């Protein structure tokens, strides 16, 4: 089974499982951008991705703060820097909002991508003081994107893995029934509209891996 990965992180590489062969193309690349870090004004700090952690320069300043992550992978990145973070069970913005509202924080600052959706902001507005700081953005790799679209149009792979709303939007017009689509979570799935897809039950790369193993066992 040949699987196309369009992972935002160019260092990501799938190690394979049984008959799975991976094709890795980074159609977008993250990069850090200048930002403010007025963390002393907030009770809690939220990180939405590993890239948000990498691009945050004041990790030593948040040791005494309540820290939250969108999911386990981001929490693990914080743990490697000796910072413990809470995260919701299903790794979604809606669940993160519920977790924040159940905590004792009265104000929160979130670090995330310039391409972020507004789900958390809408959920928290009028309930706790909330601020977003965009500490990284992504650039489009047009050459890699065209390669990916060609691979999908020509049915050169069996499965494509979509790990963000932006990635899904960029390739959805090249998708057809000859390639199975695996979505990392509901926001990514939403970008696919009426197209057929399999959504990971656990909304991170581990959840995607579980779907691929199941497809491999069942011969797609």
Backbone as CSV, one residue per row, in Angstrom:
resi,resn,N_x,N_y,N_z,CA_x,CA_y,CA_z,C_x,C_y,C_z
1,UNK,0.839,-1.189,0.000,0.000,0.000,0.000,0.879,1.246,0.000
2,UNK,0.682,2.104,-0.973,1.491,3.312,-1.098,0.705,4.491,-0.534
3,UNK,1.338,5.233,0.399,0.665,6.318,1.113,1.392,7.636,0.864
4,UNK,0.632,8.664,0.474,1.184,9.996,0.257,0.971,10.837,1.508
5,UNK,2.067,11.355,2.060,2.023,12.240,3.220,2.359,13.656,2.780
6,UNK,1.543,14.614,3.228,1.759,16.023,2.898,1.951,16.804,4.190
7,UNK,2.755,16.272,5.048,2.932,16.774,6.407,3.541,18.171,6.406
8,UNK,2.982,19.109,7.220,3.567,20.453,7.272,5.011,20.483,7.738
9,UNK,5.373,19.596,8.658,6.736,19.555,9.197,7.640,18.811,8.224
10,UNK,8.614,19.497,7.596,9.464,18.832,6.608,10.353,17.743,7.190
11,UNK,10.495,17.713,8.524,11.318,16.678,9.145,10.532,15.388,9.366
12,UNK,9.221,15.444,9.128,8.390,14.259,9.361,8.677,13.178,8.321
13,UNK,8.819,11.969,8.796,9.042,10.836,7.891,8.377,9.599,8.458
14,UNK,7.487,8.996,7.697,6.794,7.805,8.157,7.709,6.588,8.029
15,UNK,7.764,5.791,9.076,8.696,4.665,9.111,8.148,3.406,8.436
16,UNK,6.852,3.402,8.185,6.281,2.262,7.470,5.751,1.182,8.391
17,UNK,4.880,0.349,7.867,4.291,-0.751,8.626,3.901,-1.844,7.638
18,UNK,4.473,-3.014,7.820,4.175,-4.138,6.926,4.338,-3.737,5.463
19,UNK,3.219,-3.668,4.734,3.308,-3.408,3.302,3.144,-1.928,2.949
20,UNK,3.271,-1.027,3.930,3.081,0.399,3.664,4.373,1.024,3.144
21,UNK,4.276,1.668,1.996,5.373,2.446,1.449,4.958,3.912,1.442
22,UNK,5.809,4.794,1.953,5.417,6.196,2.060,6.058,7.053,0.981
23,UNK,5.294,8.038,0.522,5.780,9.096,-0.362,5.603,10.395,0.415
24,UNK,6.703,11.099,0.703,6.654,12.275,1.558,6.907,13.554,0.775
25,UNK,5.929,14.435,0.752,6.063,15.745,0.111,5.619,16.818,1.108
26,UNK,6.443,17.825,1.304,6.070,18.932,2.189,5.536,20.066,1.329
27,UNK,4.217,20.151,1.214,3.657,21.177,0.337,3.575,22.535,1.027
28,UNK,3.710,22.548,2.361,3.846,23.802,3.085,4.964,23.661,4.106
29,UNK,5.644,24.770,4.383,6.752,24.770,5.332,6.517,25.830,6.396
30,UNK,6.566,25.467,7.689,6.379,26.454,8.754,7.635,27.290,8.996
31,UNK,7.448,28.530,9.441,8.576,29.376,9.828,8.125,30.335,10.928
32,UNK,9.045,30.642,11.831,8.737,31.513,12.973,8.608,32.968,12.518
33,UNK,7.741,33.715,13.198,7.575,35.136,12.912,7.666,35.924,14.221
34,UNK,8.040,37.208,14.142,8.113,38.036,15.356,6.750,38.119,16.037
35,UNK,6.762,38.114,17.359,5.516,38.158,18.105,5.776,38.661,19.514
36,UNK,4.704,39.020,20.200,4.805,39.431,21.595,4.579,38.231,22.496
37,UNK,5.140,38.305,23.719,4.940,37.234,24.693,4.600,37.850,26.058
38,UNK,3.468,38.561,26.143,3.096,39.215,27.414,2.467,38.240,28.401
39,UNK,3.162,37.173,28.678,2.574,36.085,29.465,2.298,36.466,30.912
40,UNK,2.990,37.494,31.414,2.770,37.897,32.805,1.350,38.422,33.023
41,UNK,0.662,38.780,31.961,-0.688,39.324,32.046,-1.774,38.238,32.052
42,UNK,-1.369,36.962,31.951,-2.344,35.891,31.798,-2.096,34.754,32.790
43,UNK,-3.192,34.100,33.185,-3.093,32.955,34.103,-2.628,31.694,33.385
44,UNK,-3.116,31.526,32.135,-2.830,30.306,31.393,-2.193,30.589,30.047
45,UNK,-1.453,29.590,29.563,-0.789,29.685,28.260,-1.160,28.445,27.456
46,UNK,-1.546,28.649,26.190,-1.980,27.554,25.325,-1.059,27.455,24.111
47,UNK,-0.712,26.211,23.745,0.077,25.972,22.534,-0.734,25.059,21.617
48,UNK,-0.800,25.450,20.338,-1.630,24.727,19.390,-0.883,23.725,18.532
49,UNK,0.433,23.685,18.621,1.196,22.751,17.793,2.639,22.700,18.270
50,UNK,3.362,21.721,17.754,4.798,21.641,18.031,5.499,22.885,17.511
51,UNK,5.082,23.379,16.338,5.697,24.582,15.778,5.495,25.790,16.683
52,UNK,4.332,25.885,17.317,4.089,26.986,18.250,5.040,26.901,19.436
53,UNK,5.349,25.682,19.871,6.313,25.485,20.962,7.718,25.867,20.496
54,UNK,8.103,25.396,19.322,9.437,25.680,18.792,9.683,27.170,18.629
55,UNK,8.641,27.911,18.240,8.800,29.336,17.946,8.585,30.229,19.160
56,UNK,8.279,29.636,20.303,8.097,30.396,21.541,9.445,30.526,22.238
57,UNK,9.850,31.748,22.556,11.201,31.982,23.077,11.271,32.087,24.596
58,UNK,10.136,32.072,25.280,10.176,32.288,26.720,9.698,31.125,27.544
59,UNK,10.053,29.908,27.151,9.561,28.728,27.864,9.924,28.735,29.342
60,UNK,11.079,29.287,29.672,11.492,29.305,31.072,10.596,30.221,31.908
61,UNK,9.843,31.101,31.262,8.991,32.051,31.975,7.616,31.481,32.322
62,UNK,7.278,30.319,31.776,5.918,29.802,31.978,5.866,28.598,32.914
63,UNK,6.968,28.309,33.567,7.028,27.156,34.476,5.970,27.256,35.567
64,UNK,5.692,28.470,36.047,4.729,28.657,37.133,3.307,28.886,36.630
65,UNK,3.113,28.878,35.314,1.798,29.125,34.732,1.036,27.816,34.527
66,UNK,-0.280,27.939,34.374,-1.079,26.801,33.916,-0.890,26.711,32.408
67,UNK,-0.404,25.574,31.932,-0.087,25.420,30.512,-1.007,24.359,29.907
68,UNK,-1.488,24.657,28.701,-2.391,23.761,28.000,-1.883,23.519,26.582
69,UNK,-2.203,22.346,26.038,-1.818,21.996,24.671,-3.043,21.462,23.946
70,UNK,-3.041,21.574,22.631,-4.167,21.077,21.841,-4.245,19.555,21.861
71,UNK,-3.082,18.891,22.048,-3.075,17.437,22.054,-1.821,16.868,22.668
72,UNK,-1.722,15.552,22.658,-0.619,14.862,23.335,0.733,15.139,22.691
73,UNK,0.778,15.227,21.358,2.048,15.465,20.686,2.644,16.812,21.092
74,UNK,1.800,17.839,21.135,2.261,19.162,21.556,2.651,19.151,23.029
75,UNK,1.878,18.437,23.846,2.208,18.323,25.269,3.552,17.627,25.475
76,UNK,3.852,16.641,24.634,5.129,15.940,24.721,6.289,16.875,24.387
77,UNK,6.081,17.756,23.399,7.112,18.734,23.049,7.382,19.672,24.221
78,UNK,6.342,20.033,24.935,6.517,20.882,26.118,7.200,20.109,27.250
79,UNK,6.817,18.843,27.407,7.409,18.023,28.460,8.910,17.876,28.275
80,UNK,9.357,17.820,27.009,10.792,17.717,26.737,11.536,18.972,27.189
81,UNK,10.782,20.046,27.405,11.347,21.288,27.940,10.981,21.469,29.411
82,UNK,10.596,20.364,30.061,10.283,20.319,31.487,9.058,21.150,31.852
83,UNK,8.107,21.209,30.938,6.862,21.933,31.188,5.699,20.966,31.037
84,UNK,4.904,20.847,32.083,3.752,19.955,32.051,2.542,20.697,31.506
85,UNK,1.863,20.074,30.569,0.692,20.707,29.961,-0.518,19.783,30.023
86,UNK,-1.671,20.354,30.277,-2.930,19.617,30.199,-3.440,19.672,28.760
87,UNK,-4.175,18.654,28.348,-4.736,18.652,27.008,-6.046,17.866,27.000
88,UNK,-6.960,18.188,26.069,-8.254,17.500,26.014,-8.124,16.094,25.460
89,UNK,-9.115,15.278,25.715,-9.056,13.870,25.316,-9.069,13.675,23.807
90,UNK,-9.839,14.501,23.089,-9.949,14.260,21.649,-9.204,15.270,20.777
91,UNK,-8.365,16.122,21.386,-7.426,16.977,20.661,-8.112,17.934,19.687
92,UNK,-9.257,18.497,20.066,-9.950,19.459,19.220,-10.067,20.800,19.941
93,UNK,-10.268,21.863,19.164,-10.405,23.197,19.745,-11.633,23.292,20.644
94,UNK,-12.716,22.651,20.258,-13.946,22.686,21.064,-13.721,22.035,22.429
95,UNK,-13.027,20.897,22.428,-12.738,20.213,23.698,-11.730,20.993,24.531
96,UNK,-10.790,21.644,23.863,-9.827,22.481,24.577,-10.548,23.642,25.254
97,UNK,-11.527,24.220,24.570,-12.309,25.306,25.163,-13.014,24.832,26.428
98,UNK,-13.604,23.638,26.378,-14.285,23.097,27.559,-13.304,22.880,28.706
99,UNK,-12.115,22.377,28.381,-11.089,22.156,29.405,-10.688,23.475,30.059
100,UNK,-10.502,24.500,29.263,-10.109,25.812,29.797,-11.205,26.379,30.703
101,UNK,-12.455,26.225,30.284,-13.563,26.778,31.063,-13.772,26.023,32.375
102,UNK,-13.351,24.764,32.408,-13.466,23.980,33.633,-12.272,24.184,34.570
103,UNK,-11.219,24.774,34.052,-10.038,25.044,34.871,-10.265,26.330,35.668
104,UNK,-9.283,26.689,36.492,-9.459,27.884,37.316,-8.818,29.121,36.700
105,UNK,-8.492,29.080,35.411,-7.877,30.244,34.779,-8.937,31.262,34.391
106,UNK,-8.611,32.525,34.554,-9.512,33.618,34.201,-9.053,34.344,32.935
107,UNK,-7.815,34.080,32.546,-7.278,34.716,31.340,-6.284,33.774,30.685
108,UNK,-6.291,33.751,29.350,-5.463,32.804,28.597,-4.859,33.488,27.378
109,UNK,-3.596,33.187,27.102,-2.959,33.612,25.859,-2.581,32.357,25.082
110,UNK,-2.903,32.336,23.797,-2.641,31.161,22.960,-1.639,31.506,21.872
111,UNK,-0.690,30.596,21.655,0.314,30.755,20.603,0.019,29.748,19.507
112,UNK,-0.096,30.271,18.259,-0.553,29.421,17.174,-0.176,30.005,15.816
113,UNK,-0.633,29.343,14.767,-0.299,29.730,13.400,-1.121,30.925,12.931
114,UNK,-0.559,31.680,11.999,-1.294,32.759,11.347,-2.517,32.232,10.607
115,UNK,-2.500,30.948,10.248,-3.610,30.339,9.507,-4.650,29.726,10.440
116,UNK,-4.610,30.075,11.709,-5.482,29.455,12.708,-6.951,29.741,12.436
117,UNK,-7.810,28.770,12.805,-9.249,29.005,12.734,-9.705,29.733,14.004
118,UNK,-10.968,30.115,14.044,-11.473,30.923,15.163,-12.371,30.137,16.119
119,UNK,-12.280,28.824,16.094,-13.160,27.995,16.930,-12.962,28.285,18.415
120,UNK,-11.723,28.321,18.884,-11.465,28.548,20.302,-11.852,29.970,20.696
121,UNK,-11.541,30.926,19.853,-11.873,32.321,20.151,-13.380,32.498,20.332
122,UNK,-14.164,31.912,19.442,-15.619,32.021,19.542,-16.142,31.343,20.803
123,UNK,-15.539,30.208,21.144,-16.007,29.452,22.309,-15.716,30.162,23.627
124,UNK,-14.657,30.968,23.661,-14.240,31.603,24.915,-14.678,33.058,25.054
125,UNK,-15.051,33.686,23.952,-15.432,35.100,23.984,-16.575,35.340,24.969
126,UNK,-16.357,36.303,25.861,-17.368,36.649,26.855,-17.356,35.776,28.090
127,UNK,-16.466,34.763,28.110,-16.410,33.836,29.242,-15.117,33.988,30.049
128,UNK,-13.985,34.047,29.351,-12.721,34.370,30.004,-11.953,35.321,29.074
129,UNK,-10.983,36.015,29.624,-10.168,36.918,28.789,-9.226,36.068,27.943
130,UNK,-9.306,36.266,26.641,-8.565,35.410,25.715,-7.839,36.260,24.687
131,UNK,-6.584,35.899,24.433,-5.773,36.606,23.425,-4.992,35.583,22.614
132,UNK,-4.867,35.832,21.322,-4.074,34.966,20.450,-2.833,35.706,19.967
133,UNK,-1.715,35.012,20.003,-0.470,35.514,19.421,-0.045,34.529,18.341
134,UNK,0.210,35.030,17.160,0.589,34.177,16.033,2.112,34.185,15.922
135,UNK,2.728,33.093,16.351,4.192,33.079,16.392,4.825,32.271,15.270
136,UNK,3.996,31.757,14.356,4.569,31.151,13.153,3.556,31.187,12.015
137,UNK,4.082,31.054,10.821,3.247,31.017,9.626,3.775,29.887,8.747
138,UNK,3.135,29.657,7.628,3.599,28.636,6.694,3.697,29.231,5.298
139,UNK,4.652,28.740,4.539,4.775,29.161,3.142,4.461,27.976,2.238
140,UNK,3.898,28.289,1.096,3.507,27.270,0.144,4.678,26.880,-0.736
141,UNK,4.901,25.570,-0.842,5.927,25.050,-1.747,5.225,24.620,-3.035
142,UNK,5.152,25.544,-4.000,4.335,25.315,-5.187,4.790,24.107,-6.005
143,UNK,6.104,23.893,-6.094,6.605,22.746,-6.845,6.158,21.427,-6.238
144,UNK,6.231,21.327,-4.909,5.805,20.113,-4.214,4.293,19.927,-4.314
145,UNK,3.576,21.052,-4.276,2.120,20.974,-4.406,1.718,20.427,-5.774
146,UNK,2.371,20.882,-6.809,2.041,20.393,-8.151,2.375,18.910,-8.293
147,UNK,3.483,18.474,-7.665,3.831,17.052,-7.669,2.722,16.248,-6.990
148,UNK,2.262,16.749,-5.846,1.223,16.050,-5.093,-0.064,15.953,-5.890
149,UNK,-0.460,17.050,-6.508,-1.690,17.049,-7.303,-1.599,16.072,-8.476
150,UNK,-0.451,16.025,-9.107,-0.258,15.104,-10.225,-0.338,13.655,-9.763
151,UNK,0.313,13.355,-8.644,0.276,12.002,-8.084,-1.161,11.584,-7.801
152,UNK,-1.943,12.507,-7.233,-3.335,12.196,-6.886,-4.204,12.045,-8.135
153,UNK,-4.032,12.938,-9.089,-4.843,12.862,-10.312,-4.570,11.588,-11.087
154,UNK,-3.298,11.148,-11.066,-2.897,9.952,-11.823,-3.045,8.662,-11.019
155,UNK,-3.591,8.773,-9.822,-3.830,7.591,-8.974,-2.542,6.799,-8.732
156,UNK,-1.453,7.506,-8.441,-0.162,6.857,-8.244,0.042,6.349,-6.828
157,UNK,-0.893,6.669,-5.933,-0.838,6.155,-4.562,-2.187,5.551,-4.212
158,UNK,-2.208,4.776,-3.149,-3.456,4.166,-2.691,-4.179,5.029,-1.665
159,UNK,-3.397,5.749,-0.871,-3.939,6.533,0.240,-3.212,7.873,0.314
160,UNK,-3.949,8.931,0.695,-3.316,10.215,0.999,-3.713,10.609,2.412
161,UNK,-2.744,11.114,3.172,-2.974,11.551,4.542,-3.022,13.081,4.569
162,UNK,-4.101,13.615,5.130,-4.275,15.063,5.220,-4.254,15.465,6.689
163,UNK,-3.322,16.353,7.044,-3.094,16.672,8.452,-3.430,18.114,8.829
164,UNK,-4.060,18.858,7.936,-4.503,20.203,8.288,-5.590,20.656,7.326
165,UNK,-6.355,21.639,7.776,-7.408,22.209,6.938,-6.820,22.827,5.672
166,UNK,-5.682,23.500,5.805,-5.056,24.145,4.654,-4.613,23.119,3.619
167,UNK,-3.968,22.047,4.069,-3.510,21.002,3.153,-4.690,20.379,2.424
168,UNK,-5.759,20.098,3.164,-6.946,19.512,2.541,-7.511,20.433,1.464
169,UNK,-7.558,21.723,1.748,-8.087,22.687,0.782,-7.232,22.763,-0.477
170,UNK,-5.927,22.596,-0.318,-5.012,22.718,-1.449,-5.100,21.549,-2.428
171,UNK,-5.463,20.366,-1.926,-5.441,19.180,-2.801,-6.809,18.572,-3.072
172,UNK,-7.859,19.078,-2.446,-9.163,18.397,-2.550,-9.672,18.306,-3.988
173,UNK,-9.346,19.288,-4.829,-9.824,19.250,-6.218,-9.106,18.189,-7.053
174,UNK,-8.026,17.629,-6.516,-7.289,16.574,-7.228,-7.646,15.182,-6.718
175,UNK,-8.552,15.098,-5.756,-8.910,13.818,-5.168,-10.005,13.127,-5.975
176,UNK,-9.916,11.820,-6.049,-10.948,11.029,-6.714,-11.087,9.693,-5.995
177,UNK,-12.003,8.873,-6.438,-12.303,7.620,-5.749,-11.169,6.605,-5.813
178,UNK,-10.171,6.815,-6.666,-9.070,5.855,-6.773,-8.094,5.948,-5.603
179,UNK,-8.191,7.024,-4.809,-7.291,7.222,-3.675,-8.116,7.391,-2.408
180,UNK,-7.848,6.569,-1.391,-8.521,6.719,-0.103,-7.925,7.919,0.634
181,UNK,-8.781,8.671,1.292,-8.368,9.872,2.010,-8.466,9.628,3.509
182,UNK,-7.355,9.881,4.220,-7.346,9.775,5.683,-7.175,11.175,6.248
183,UNK,-8.139,11.603,7.054,-8.122,12.929,7.673,-7.722,12.813,9.137
184,UNK,-6.923,13.766,9.597,-6.433,13.716,10.970,-7.494,14.129,11.990
185,UNK,-8.518,14.896,11.544,-9.528,15.327,12.500,-10.646,16.131,11.871
186,UNK,-11.608,16.565,12.675,-12.826,17.195,12.151,-12.619,18.498,11.394
187,UNK,-11.665,19.320,11.800,-11.431,20.581,11.083,-10.884,20.293,9.687
188,UNK,-9.968,19.353,9.596,-9.440,18.934,8.295,-10.547,18.310,7.452
189,UNK,-11.361,17.483,8.067,-12.461,16.829,7.358,-13.447,17.848,6.803
190,UNK,-13.692,18.902,7.560,-14.641,19.929,7.134,-14.236,20.551,5.803
191,UNK,-12.934,20.685,5.573,-12.444,21.283,4.332,-12.705,20.403,3.119
192,UNK,-12.983,19.118,3.358,-13.196,18.175,2.252,-14.630,18.193,1.727
193,UNK,-15.522,18.857,2.438,-16.903,18.962,1.969,-17.573,17.603,1.852
194,UNK,-18.092,17.315,0.660,-18.835,16.084,0.427,-17.953,14.912,-0.006
195,UNK,-16.665,15.128,-0.087,-15.764,14.053,-0.506,-15.728,12.937,0.535
196,UNK,-15.437,11.728,0.094,-15.348,10.577,0.989,-13.994,10.574,1.699
197,UNK,-13.993,10.249,2.980,-12.750,10.205,3.746,-12.927,9.307,4.964
198,UNK,-11.791,8.938,5.557,-11.767,8.208,6.819,-11.120,9.126,7.846
199,UNK,-11.835,9.432,8.906,-11.297,10.335,9.928,-10.706,9.539,11.080
200,UNK,-9.499,9.903,11.478,-8.855,9.228,12.603,-9.662,9.445,13.883
201,UNK,-9.827,8.398,14.672,-10.555,8.520,15.936,-9.767,9.342,16.942
202,UNK,-8.455,9.159,16.932,-7.571,9.983,17.754,-6.983,11.031,16.817
203,UNK,-7.172,12.315,17.131,-6.873,13.361,16.168,-5.419,13.837,16.229
204,UNK,-4.503,12.903,15.978,-3.089,13.236,15.835,-2.440,12.195,14.941
205,UNK,-1.133,12.275,14.771,-0.468,11.376,13.820,-0.530,9.928,14.298
206,UNK,-0.640,9.705,15.612,-0.805,8.345,16.122,-2.150,7.777,15.682
207,UNK,-3.181,8.620,15.706,-4.488,8.188,15.225,-4.475,7.862,13.748
208,UNK,-3.759,8.671,12.974,-3.593,8.402,11.537,-2.894,7.069,11.333
209,UNK,-1.863,6.824,12.121,-1.115,5.576,12.025,-2.024,4.372,12.273
210,UNK,-2.934,4.501,13.227,-3.874,3.408,13.523,-4.782,3.128,12.325
211,UNK,-5.237,4.194,11.658,-6.071,4.008,10.467,-5.287,3.297,9.369
212,UNK,-4.045,3.698,9.164,-3.224,3.089,8.112,-2.951,1.617,8.404
213,UNK,-2.710,1.293,9.647,-2.488,-0.106,10.007,-3.726,-0.943,9.725
214,UNK,-4.898,-0.374,10.036,-6.139,-1.082,9.775,-6.359,-1.281,8.267
215,UNK,-6.091,-0.259,7.481,-6.207,-0.368,6.029,-5.234,-1.416,5.489
216,UNK,-4.031,-1.432,6.058,-3.012,-2.391,5.632,-3.455,-3.819,5.930
217,UNK,-4.003,-4.027,7.141,-4.452,-5.366,7.529,-5.590,-5.855,6.648
218,UNK,-6.441,-4.892,6.251,-7.615,-5.264,5.448,-7.377,-5.161,3.946
219,UNK,-6.122,-4.928,3.552,-5.811,-4.791,2.143,-6.502,-3.597,1.513
220,UNK,-6.516,-2.480,2.237,-7.222,-1.255,1.872,-8.711,-1.465,1.966
